[in-house]
Amino acid sequence: MSDVPWRIDAHHHVWDLSVRDQEWITGDALAPIRRDFSLADLLPEARAAGVAATVLVQTVTVADETPELLAIAAADSDLVAGVVGWTDLTRPDVADALAELCQLPGRQYLVGIRHQVQGESDPQWLLRPDVRRGLAAVGSAGLAYDLVVLPHQLPACVKAAQEHPELTFVLDHLGKPPIASGAIEPWAAAVRSLAALPNTVCKLSGLVTEADAKTWTVDDLRPYADTVLDAFGPDRLMFGSDWPVCTLAATYAEVIDVARQLTDSLSDSERAALFAGTATRVYRL
């Protein structure tokens, strides 16, 4: 099986702790990534792995971060092709807030919005009236909406996608299946329900950090990758490294290699879709 000539990494982060703390990086397990990570750190690894372009994704629910990410993209457009930012979907003037983002320097790189729904205690958070209004505004702005959720929140994702057929929902990290435990249901059933909706896509990302960080094998990951490959198909899947979070369990090169192994049954055209075409289409890169 030949490899795709170029790749898009549809999910990575950067942060500078002198600019803003990353309050979620706590405890011994996350200590290795409690430092600064920049595009200069990523660039040589991305180029060595044949990555031609990336999508830079928000990490904190702070309004100032998105303008900063757009400025980073504008200053280094040789690597970053798109930014998934954040805005408060619950604010009454969310449409105005999105319009303001779309006027900022680097605005051409804004391709989506994300909120850390995984941190919300209400499993129905996406279905709140104020959030519904916010999701509608994201769709009206011509942006995608990234879903970072836990398995028990997937049913609400299904309902939200049903209610907003004009909005493309991008499931990050397969919905964080419990790989370390080996359990696959009810996560798999919920993912299939989401994939049944045409306005949904999924990122093949975040697998190694949902597994046991020290002992994982490709065979541990394969049932989960196979589930989304079957449910979404390669034309609705996109590769993401989740760098630098992935470095808790694997190097950047290893994450690329794992993705290749997990998609070894695909044809050249299917692999090209998963590693580049889907992200290009969905995020309009």
Secondary structure, DSSP 8 states (H G I E B T S, - for coil): ----SSEEEEEE--B-TTT---TT--STTTGGG-S-B-HHHHHHHHHHTTEEEEEEE--SS-TTHHHHHHHHHHHTTTTEEEEEE---TTSTTHHHHHHHHTTSTTGGGEEEEEE-GGG-S-TTGGGSHHHHHHHHHHHHTT-EEEE---GGGHHHHHHHHHH-TTS-EEEGGGG---GGGT--TTHHHHHHHHHTSTTEEEEE--HHHHS-TTT--HHHHHHHHHHHHHHH-GGGEEE---BTGGGGT--HHHHHHHHHHHTTTS-HHHHHIIIIIHHHHHTT-
